[in-house]
Amino acid sequence: MKRYWSRLLALVLVVAISLMGCSSPDSLTGDYRQDTLAVVQILRNVLEISEDSPNKAAVQAEARQKINDFSARYQRANSVSGLSSFTTMRTALNSLAGHYSSYPNRPVPQKLKDRLEKEFNQVETALRRGA
């Protein structure tokens, strides 16, 4: 009986580990259009937050995580890598991530905010066109 329980436990552990390995660790859905629009909305919220906001650090951490999740999920996806919305989105993400890496304690400059907003508008336009 002891042998039976140990084999059952081993089987349950193998199934649990394999299911955990197959699950997606990020919070994205896998639908490129929907994920892109969600990331754009989160990044717009980050850019609009005031410098003295109490939850600024949490919002910035969420934005960094979304940037990483989006990049990890779609950078090698051949189905989206040629889309104009993807290349523009990557440019915007790299700009904002670069600012956070180089100047973590400084606010995002207005010039960068304006450029990011223009790129976000281009991404949304391209997504509406299907590109």
C-alpha positions as CSV (number, residue, x, y, z in Angstrom):
1,M,0.0,0.0,0.0
2,K,2.9,2.3,0.8
3,R,4.3,1.8,-2.7
4,Y,0.9,2.6,-4.2
5,W,0.7,6.0,-2.4
6,S,4.3,6.9,-3.3
7,R,3.6,6.3,-7.0
8,L,0.4,8.2,-6.8
9,L,2.1,11.1,-5.1
10,A,4.9,11.1,-7.8
11,L,2.3,11.1,-10.5
12,V,0.4,14.0,-9.0
13,L,3.7,16.0,-8.6
14,V,4.7,15.3,-12.2
15,V,1.3,16.5,-13.4
16,A,1.4,19.6,-11.2
17,I,4.9,20.5,-12.4
18,S,4.1,20.0,-16.0
19,L,1.0,22.2,-15.8
20,M,2.9,24.9,-14.1
21,G,5.5,24.7,-16.9
22,C,2.9,25.1,-19.6
23,S,1.1,28.0,-18.0
24,S,1.9,31.6,-19.1
25,P,3.7,33.5,-16.4
26,D,2.8,36.9,-17.8
27,S,-0.5,38.7,-17.5
28,L,-1.1,39.0,-21.3
29,T,-3.8,37.1,-23.1
30,G,-2.0,36.1,-26.2
31,D,-4.2,38.2,-28.5
32,Y,-1.7,40.7,-29.9
33,R,-4.2,43.5,-30.6
34,Q,-5.8,43.3,-27.2
35,D,-2.5,43.0,-25.4
36,T,-1.0,46.0,-27.3
37,L,-3.9,48.2,-26.4
38,A,-3.8,47.1,-22.7
39,V,-0.1,47.9,-22.5
40,V,-0.6,51.3,-24.2
41,Q,-3.3,52.2,-21.7
42,I,-1.1,51.2,-18.7
43,L,1.8,53.2,-20.1
44,R,-0.4,56.2,-20.6
45,N,-1.5,55.9,-17.0
46,V,2.2,55.8,-15.9
47,L,3.0,58.9,-17.9
48,E,0.0,60.8,-16.4
49,I,0.7,60.0,-12.8
50,S,2.0,62.9,-10.7
51,E,5.4,62.8,-9.2
52,D,4.1,63.1,-5.6
53,S,1.6,60.3,-6.0
54,P,1.8,57.7,-3.2
55,N,1.4,54.7,-5.6
56,K,3.9,56.0,-8.2
57,A,6.4,53.2,-7.5
58,A,3.8,50.5,-7.8
59,V,2.5,51.9,-11.0
60,Q,6.0,52.1,-12.5
61,A,6.8,48.6,-11.4
62,E,3.6,47.4,-13.1
63,A,4.6,49.3,-16.3
64,R,8.1,47.7,-16.2
65,Q,6.6,44.3,-15.8
66,K,4.2,44.9,-18.7
67,I,7.0,46.0,-20.9
68,N,9.0,42.9,-20.1
69,D,6.0,40.6,-20.6
70,F,5.1,42.2,-23.9
71,S,8.7,42.0,-25.2
72,A,9.1,38.4,-24.0
73,R,5.9,37.3,-25.6
74,Y,6.0,39.0,-29.0
75,Q,9.6,39.7,-29.9
76,R,10.1,36.4,-31.6
77,A,6.6,36.0,-33.0
78,N,6.9,36.1,-36.8
79,S,3.2,36.8,-37.2
80,V,3.6,40.2,-35.6
81,S,7.2,41.2,-36.0
82,G,6.6,42.7,-39.5
83,L,3.6,44.8,-38.4
84,S,4.1,48.6,-38.3
85,S,2.2,48.6,-35.0
86,F,4.7,46.2,-33.5
87,T,7.8,48.1,-34.6
88,T,6.4,51.4,-33.4
89,M,5.4,49.8,-30.1
90,R,8.8,48.3,-29.6
91,T,10.4,51.8,-30.2
92,A,8.1,53.3,-27.5
93,L,8.8,50.5,-25.1
94,N,12.5,50.7,-25.6
95,S,12.5,54.4,-25.0
96,L,10.5,54.2,-21.8
97,A,12.5,51.2,-20.5
98,G,15.7,53.0,-21.3
99,H,14.6,56.0,-19.3
100,Y,13.6,53.9,-16.3
101,S,17.0,52.0,-16.5
102,S,19.2,55.1,-16.9
103,Y,17.2,57.5,-14.7
104,P,15.1,55.5,-12.2
105,N,14.6,58.4,-9.8
106,R,13.9,61.2,-12.3
107,P,10.6,62.0,-13.9
108,V,9.9,61.3,-17.5
109,P,10.8,64.5,-19.5
110,Q,8.0,66.2,-21.3
111,K,9.7,65.8,-24.6
112,L,9.8,62.0,-24.2
113,K,6.1,62.0,-23.0
114,D,5.1,63.9,-26.2
115,R,7.0,61.5,-28.4
116,L,5.6,58.4,-26.6
117,E,2.0,59.8,-27.0
118,K,2.6,60.3,-30.7
119,E,3.9,56.7,-31.0
120,F,1.0,55.3,-29.0
121,N,-1.4,57.1,-31.4
122,Q,0.4,55.6,-34.3
123,V,0.2,52.2,-32.8
124,E,-3.6,52.5,-32.2
125,T,-4.1,53.8,-35.8
126,A,-2.1,50.9,-37.2
127,L,-4.1,48.4,-35.1
128,R,-7.3,49.9,-36.4
129,R,-6.1,49.4,-40.0
130,G,-5.0,45.9,-39.1
131,A,-1.2,46.5,-39.5
